[in-house]
Amino acid sequence: MTVRVTPRAGRDAIDGPGEDADGRPLLKLRVRAVPEDGKANAAVEALLARTLGISKRQVAVVSGGKSRIKRVELADLDEGAAARLEELMGHGS
């Protein structure tokens, strides 16, 4: 999945679905962490794990480590986590 991250925010939060410049879907989120030494990436992983109710080991930033637009890999999602993700992306009921 693709996310757009705002670092140095006032709070850690998921803002909801959005689109990149080419119209591809992404999830907008914000983290308090600074974008230095991988701190913001770790905060992104922790926020997604907490929100989806999964282990931090199941979430990994796989590209875009130094960019606001990142590719995140989610491993072994159960039905509940997959449903929460669909809701976050705006595809839920």
ZIJO-V109384 format. One record per pair of residues at least 6 apart in sequence whose C-alpha atoms are under 7 Angstrom apart, sorted by sequence separation. I is the first residue (numbers start at 0). J is the second residue. D is the distance in whole Angstrom. If there is no record, write none. Layout:
<<I,J,D> <I,J,D>>
This chain:
<<18,24,4> <19,25,7> <32,38,6> <33,39,6> <48,54,6> <63,69,4> <85,91,5> <17,24,6> <18,25,5> <32,39,5> <48,55,5> <62,69,6> <63,70,6> <17,25,5> <62,70,5> <16,25,6> <17,26,6> <30,39,7> <60,69,7> <61,70,6> <16,26,5> <17,27,6> <32,42,6> <45,55,6> <48,58,6> <60,70,6> <61,71,6> <15,26,6> <16,27,6> <44,55,6> <60,71,4> <61,72,6> <15,27,5> <30,42,6> <59,71,6> <60,72,6> <14,27,5> <30,43,7> <58,71,7> <59,72,5> <13,27,6> <14,28,5> <44,58,6> <58,72,6> <59,73,7> <13,28,4> <44,59,6> <58,73,5> <12,28,6> <13,29,6> <44,60,7> <57,73,6> <58,74,7> <12,29,5> <57,74,5> <11,29,5> <12,30,7> <57,75,7> <11,30,4> <10,30,6> <11,31,6> <40,60,7> <8,29,6> <10,31,5> <3,25,7> <8,30,5> <9,31,6> <2,25,5> <3,26,6> <4,27,6> <5,28,6> <6,29,6> <7,30,6> <8,31,5> <1,25,5> <2,26,5> <3,27,5> <4,28,5> <5,29,5> <6,30,5> <7,31,5> <40,64,7> <1,26,6> <2,27,6> <3,28,6> <4,29,5> <5,30,6> <6,31,6> <7,32,5> <6,32,6> <7,33,5> <6,33,6> <6,34,6> <52,80,6> <51,80,5> <51,83,6> <6,39,6> <51,84,7> <5,67,7> <26,88,6> <4,67,5> <3,67,5> <4,68,6> <3,68,5> <2,68,6> <3,69,6> <1,68,7> <2,69,5> <1,69,6> <2,70,6> <1,70,5> <0,70,6> <1,71,6> <0,71,5> <16,87,7> <0,72,6> <15,87,6> <16,88,5> <15,88,7> <16,89,6>>
